[in-house]
Amino acid sequence: MGQHKSKFINFLNSGCPVSTDFRAITVDAFLEFGFVFLFVAVLKPYVIKELSAASVIQVSLVTAFIFSFFSWVYNLASYQKINIREWTFKKDIIRYSKNVLLATVFFLGYAYVALHYIYHDEIVLLVDYFFITGFLYIFFIAIIFYFFSKFATYFNLMKSVSKQNKTIQKSKTFIFKGKNKDEIVETDLSKLIYIQSIGHYIKIFLKAEGDNVDMKVIRNSIGRIKKIMENHEEMFQCHRSFIVNINSVKSITGNSQKAYLILKNTEERVPVSRDNYKYLKKMYAFSENKNTVQEKKYLEVV
């Protein structure tokens, strides 16, 4: 019993695939519409089987619209609060439950009016059990669709990652421009060690001949620099003022309260924020003996 409980807790705390952009959320809403419509129209749960074919289609359409619309609105309103690096099944199930609860209130209101007044000539309804039975059906459908939607999100993510991995046109060269016309730094990803923001200036640390390090300084912001490298997962912002090349990391020292990355070619210690420390521990295995960083076969769901 204890072993199963431990596995369940680990599942709840594991990373969860989640849609965080308008297009993906809209696609999920259309999937939910189709799923709910087919469930009601084909299985005809509860007293819906007593309705005529035309009434079944009407009820199926309205039911599917209610759940998919409120799901779409709720997800659009809440997705900006999602930190995909720390998003777990526990957090996702809580969010989904709130979403379903909101839609359920409106649906049960519609269903009560529809079955009592609109289609009352076609069915004989047991009023005493209406809300209990309706809630149980919704709970059952919600569980099935939840895991169906997670599978669809995960499948789309895997497809996207596979497409990115096959894209060979992706440039490995960065061109950083400062506010002055003569401030231009062009470098290859393999030479880039890390970037530091100090006030209105950006320090770019590059590999030079031998074990030397070359530093370039331009006037720019860390936000604009990060945007240039947003398609390169090797470049990771470990701290609000630092972006590191993961391939240049030797080891990590410290703990979640205060940690630093030790980089190759330099004795500098780059600080790591608490949240990013946890993320790096998930993404990478740090070996203090070999002083290397080896990437795990781990997919961070986005």
C-alpha positions in Angstrom: 0.0 0.0 0.0 2.8 2.4 0.9 4.6 1.6 -2.3 1.6 2.5 -4.4 1.1 5.7 -2.4 4.7 6.7 -3.0 4.3 6.1 -6.8 1.1 8.1 -6.8 2.8 11.0 -5.0 5.7 10.8 -7.4 3.3 10.9 -10.3 1.6 14.0 -8.9 4.9 15.8 -8.5 6.2 14.8 -11.9 6.4 17.2 -14.9 3.1 17.7 -16.8 2.7 18.6 -20.4 0.7 21.8 -20.7 -0.5 24.1 -23.5 0.7 27.7 -22.9 0.0 29.5 -26.2 -3.2 30.7 -27.9 -3.1 28.3 -30.8 -2.5 25.2 -28.6 -5.3 26.2 -26.2 -7.7 26.8 -29.0 -6.9 23.4 -30.5 -7.5 21.8 -27.1 -10.9 23.5 -27.0 -11.9 22.1 -30.4 -10.7 18.6 -29.3 -12.8 18.9 -26.2 -15.8 20.0 -28.3 -15.5 17.0 -30.5 -14.9 14.6 -27.6 -17.9 15.8 -25.6 -20.2 15.9 -28.7 -19.4 12.4 -29.7 -19.7 11.1 -26.1 -23.2 12.5 -25.7 -24.4 11.9 -29.2 -23.2 8.3 -29.4 -23.5 7.0 -25.9 -26.6 9.0 -25.0 -26.1 8.9 -21.2 -28.8 9.3 -18.6 -32.2 10.2 -20.0 -30.8 11.5 -23.3 -31.5 8.1 -24.9 -35.2 8.9 -24.6 -34.9 12.0 -26.8 -35.5 12.1 -30.6 -32.5 12.1 -32.9 -32.9 15.8 -33.6 -33.1 16.6 -29.8 -30.0 14.4 -29.2 -28.0 16.4 -31.7 -29.1 19.7 -30.1 -28.3 18.6 -26.6 -24.9 17.3 -27.8 -24.0 20.5 -29.5 -25.0 22.8 -26.6 -23.2 20.5 -24.1 -20.0 20.4 -26.1 -20.1 24.2 -26.6 -20.6 24.9 -22.9 -17.6 22.7 -21.8 -15.2 23.6 -24.6 -16.0 27.4 -24.4 -15.6 27.7 -20.7 -12.4 25.6 -20.9 -11.0 27.8 -23.6 -11.8 31.0 -21.7 -10.5 29.7 -18.4 -7.2 28.4 -19.9 -6.6 31.7 -21.8 -7.1 33.6 -18.5 -4.8 31.4 -16.5 -2.0 30.2 -18.8 0.2 33.2 -18.1 0.5 32.2 -14.5 1.9 28.8 -15.5 5.6 28.2 -14.9 6.3 25.3 -17.3 9.5 24.4 -15.5 7.7 23.7 -12.3 4.3 22.6 -13.6 3.3 19.3 -12.2 0.3 16.9 -12.6 -0.8 18.0 -9.1 -1.0 21.7 -10.1 -2.5 20.8 -13.5 -5.3 18.6 -11.9 -6.2 21.4 -9.5 -6.4 23.9 -12.4 -8.4 21.4 -14.5 -10.8 20.7 -11.6 -11.6 24.4 -11.2 -12.2 24.6 -15.0 -14.6 21.6 -14.9 -16.4 23.0 -11.8 -17.0 26.3 -13.6 -18.4 24.6 -16.7 -20.5 22.2 -14.6 -22.4 25.0 -12.9 -23.5 26.4 -16.2 -24.1 23.0 -17.8 -26.3 21.7 -14.9 -28.3 24.9 -15.1 -28.9 24.4 -18.8 -29.6 20.7 -18.5 -32.2 21.3 -15.8 -34.0 23.8 -17.8 -33.7 21.8 -21.0 -34.9 18.5 -19.6 -37.7 20.0 -17.5 -39.1 22.5 -19.9 -37.7 22.2 -23.5 -37.7 18.4 -23.9 -40.2 17.5 -21.1 -42.6 16.0 -23.5 -40.1 13.4 -24.7 -38.8 12.1 -21.3 -39.8 11.2 -17.8 -37.1 12.7 -15.5 -36.4 11.6 -12.0 -35.8 15.0 -10.4 -34.5 13.6 -7.1 -31.4 12.2 -8.8 -30.8 14.8 -11.5 -27.9 16.7 -10.0 -26.2 13.7 -8.4 -26.4 11.7 -11.6 -25.4 14.6 -13.8 -22.4 15.4 -11.6 -21.2 11.7 -11.8 -21.5 11.7 -15.6 -19.5 14.9 -15.8 -16.8 13.6 -13.4 -16.5 10.4 -15.5 -16.2 12.3 -18.8 -13.8 14.8 -17.3 -11.4 12.1 -16.2 -11.4 10.4 -19.6 -10.9 13.7 -21.5 -8.2 14.9 -19.1 -5.8 12.0 -19.9 -6.8 12.1 -23.6 -5.9 15.8 -23.7 -2.6 15.2 -21.9 -1.7 12.5 -24.4 -2.6 14.8 -27.3 -0.4 17.6 -25.8 2.5 15.2 -25.2 2.2 13.9 -28.8 2.2 17.4 -30.3 5.2 18.3 -28.1 7.1 15.2 -29.2 6.3 16.0 -32.8 7.5 19.6 -32.4 10.7 18.5 -30.7 11.4 15.9 -33.4 10.9 18.6 -36.1 13.3 21.0 -34.3 15.9 18.3 -34.1 15.7 17.6 -37.8 16.0 21.2 -38.7 19.6 21.7 -39.9 19.1 25.2 -41.0 19.1 26.6 -37.5 22.0 29.1 -37.2 24.7 28.6 -34.6 26.0 32.1 -35.1 25.0 35.0 -32.9 25.2 38.7 -33.8 24.9 40.9 -30.8 24.5 44.7 -31.5 24.9 47.4 -29.0 23.2 50.8 -28.9 26.2 52.4 -30.6 26.8 51.6 -34.3 30.3 50.2 -33.7 29.2 47.8 -31.0 28.8 44.5 -32.9 29.9 41.1 -31.6 29.6 38.1 -33.9 30.4 34.7 -32.4 29.7 31.0 -32.8 27.8 29.1 -30.2 30.8 26.8 -29.5 32.9 29.9 -28.5 30.3 31.5 -26.2 30.8 30.7 -22.5 28.4 33.0 -20.7 26.8 36.4 -20.7 26.5 38.8 -17.8 24.3 41.9 -17.4 25.7 44.8 -15.4 23.5 47.9 -15.4 23.0 49.0 -19.0 25.9 46.9 -20.2 26.3 43.4 -21.4 29.6 41.4 -21.0 30.1 38.6 -23.4 32.7 36.0 -22.5 34.2 34.0 -25.3 36.7 31.2 -25.7 40.0 32.5 -27.1 43.2 30.7 -28.1 44.4 28.1 -25.6 42.5 28.4 -22.3 42.2 32.1 -22.6 38.9 34.0 -22.3 38.0 37.1 -24.4 35.5 39.6 -23.1 33.4 41.9 -25.2 31.2 44.7 -23.8 28.2 46.3 -25.5 25.3 48.5 -24.3 22.2 46.4 -24.3 19.7 44.6 -22.0 19.6 41.0 -20.9 16.0 40.7 -22.2 17.0 41.6 -25.8 20.0 39.3 -25.6 17.9 36.4 -24.4 15.4 37.0 -27.3 18.3 36.6 -29.8 19.0 33.1 -28.3 15.5 31.9 -27.6 15.6 29.1 -30.1 18.9 27.7 -28.7 18.2 25.5 -25.7 21.9 25.3 -25.0 21.8 28.9 -23.8 20.2 29.0 -20.4 19.3 31.9 -18.1 20.4 30.6 -14.7 20.0 34.0 -13.0 18.4 37.3 -13.8 21.8 38.7 -14.7 23.5 35.6 -16.3 23.0 33.4 -19.4 25.3 30.4 -19.6 26.1 28.0 -22.4 25.2 24.6 -20.8 28.0 23.0 -22.9 30.5 25.2 -21.0 29.5 24.0 -17.5 32.0 21.9 -15.6 30.1 21.4 -12.3 27.8 22.9 -9.8 28.5 23.8 -6.2 26.3 24.7 -3.3 22.6 23.8 -2.8 19.2 25.1 -3.6 19.6 28.0 -1.1 22.9 29.3 -2.7 24.4 27.6 -5.8 27.0 28.4 -8.4 27.9 27.0 -11.8 31.6 26.4 -12.4 32.4 27.0 -16.0 35.2 25.8 -18.3 37.9 28.2 -19.4 37.3 30.6 -16.5 37.5 30.6 -12.7 34.4 32.7 -12.4 31.4 31.3 -10.5 28.0 32.0 -12.0 25.1 32.2 -9.5 22.0 30.1 -10.0 18.6 31.2 -8.7 16.7 28.8 -6.5 14.0 27.9 -9.1 16.6 27.4 -11.8 18.7 25.2 -9.5 15.8 22.8 -9.2 15.3 22.9 -13.0 19.0 22.2 -13.7 19.0 19.3 -11.3 16.1 17.8 -13.3 17.6 18.5 -16.7 21.2 17.6 -16.0 23.3 15.2 -13.9 26.3 16.9 -12.3 29.3 14.8 -11.6 31.8 16.4 -9.1 34.4 13.7 -9.6 34.6 14.0 -13.3 33.7 17.7 -13.4 31.5 17.3 -16.3 27.9 17.8 -17.1 26.0 15.0 -18.9 22.6 15.5 -20.3 19.9 13.2 -19.1 17.4 11.7 -21.5 14.8 14.0 -20.1 12.1 15.9 -21.9 11.0 19.1 -20.2 7.4 19.5 -21.2 6.5 23.0 -22.6 
